[in-house]
Amino acid sequence: MEYIDKELIPAEHEEEILVLRSIFNEDFVSVDNVDHQSTFNLIVRFDSLPEKILLIHNQTNASTEVSHLPPITLRITYRNTYPKIDPPLYCIECDYLTCDQLSSLANQMDKMWMSGDVIVYTWIEFLKDYFFNLNNQFILFDINSSTDDKRFRTNYDKIGSKQIYEQLVEYNRVQNQ
C-alpha cells in the first residue's frame, strides 16, 4: 500500500482519497506527492458492457460484436486549491479514442466541476456512462489529429485504426475465455 503524507494534504483530499482507494482497491495507484499535490491513477474498467456493441473498422468494413473494452486510466493531481477554488488536474489516457472524442469528454468533464465540490468519482461515473452508452456501435477510422491538450493522452494516430480494431477484437476474445 502506498504512503501519502497526511500532513501535506487538505482534509478534503484525504477524505476523497480514502473513498476512492476503498472503491478501486488495486486500481488506485499513488504516483506522487510533491508540493502538497497528490497524484494518483485510477484504472477505470469496463469489465462487461451492458449490451454488445458493434465494433466497425470504417476503411475495411470489418465488423464484429464486442462485450468488453480495455480499461482507461484517469490520472488525477490535486492542486492545493482543490476543491474550494479549482478542480483537480486530470489526464484521460486511452489509445482507442481519437483526440476529438477525448477533447469532447474533457470539455464535458470541465463543465461538471463546481467550486467547493469534490468531483473525481462523478468524473469516473461519467466516463463509465459514456462507454456503456455507445449506441450499440463503435466506429474506428483513420484520422490525423494531434493536440497538446494536457487533459488527455492517446496514441490513436500513431497506432492506426486497423491495429486498434485488431487489438480491441483480441482484448474481447481474451476476456470472453
Residue pairs with C-beta under 8 A, 6 or more apart in sequence:
2 29
2 30
3 30
4 14
4 17
4 30
4 33
4 38
5 33
6 14
8 33
8 36
9 17
9 33
9 36
9 38
9 78
10 80
12 82
12 83
12 84
12 118
13 38
13 78
13 82
15 118
16 118
16 120
16 121
17 38
17 40
19 121
20 28
20 40
20 42
20 120
20 121
21 28
23 121
24 42
24 43
27 42
27 43
27 44
27 45
27 71
28 40
28 41
28 42
29 40
29 41
29 42
29 43
30 38
30 39
30 40
31 39
31 40
31 41
31 75
32 38
32 39
33 39
35 80
36 80
37 77
37 78
37 79
37 80
38 77
38 78
39 75
39 76
39 77
39 78
40 75
40 76
41 73
41 74
41 75
41 76
42 73
42 74
42 75
42 76
42 120
42 124
43 71
43 72
43 73
44 71
44 72
44 73
44 74
44 124
44 127
44 128
45 71
46 68
46 69
46 70
46 71
46 128
46 131
46 132
47 68
47 175
48 67
48 68
49 66
49 67
49 68
49 69
49 131
49 132
49 134
50 132
51 67
51 136
52 65
52 66
52 67
52 136
53 65
53 66
53 67
53 134
53 136
53 137
53 138
54 63
54 64
54 65
54 136
54 137
54 138
55 63
55 64
55 65
55 66
55 137
55 138
55 140
55 165
55 168
55 169
55 172
56 62
56 63
56 137
56 138
56 139
56 140
57 63
57 140
57 141
57 161
57 162
57 165
58 139
58 140
58 141
58 142
58 161
59 141
59 142
59 161
59 162
60 162
60 165
62 165
64 169
64 172
66 138
66 168
66 169
66 172
67 172
67 175
67 176
68 171
68 172
68 175
68 176
69 96
69 131
69 168
69 171
69 172
70 96
70 167
70 168
70 171
72 92
72 93
72 94
72 127
73 92
73 93
73 94
74 90
74 91
74 92
74 93
74 120
74 123
74 124
74 127
75 90
75 91
75 93
76 88
76 89
76 90
76 120
77 88
77 89
77 90
78 88
79 86
79 88
79 89
82 88
83 115
83 116
83 117
83 118
83 119
84 115
84 116
85 115
87 110
87 113
87 119
88 119
88 120
89 150
90 106
90 109
90 123
90 151
91 150
91 151
91 152
91 153
92 102
92 105
92 106
92 127
92 151
92 152
92 153
93 152
93 153
93 154
94 102
94 152
94 153
94 154
95 154
95 155
95 156
95 159
95 164
96 140
96 154
96 156
96 164
96 167
96 168
97 105
97 154
97 156
98 143
98 145
98 154
98 156
98 157
99 143
99 145
99 146
99 147
99 149
99 152
99 154
99 156
99 157
100 143
100 145
102 149
102 151
102 152
102 154
103 147
103 149
103 151
103 152
105 126
105 127
105 130
105 152
106 149
106 151
106 152
108 126
109 123
109 126
109 151
110 151
112 119
112 122
112 123
112 126
113 119
140 161
140 164
140 165
140 168
141 161
142 160
142 161
142 162
143 156
143 157
143 161
144 157
145 157
146 157
156 164
159 167
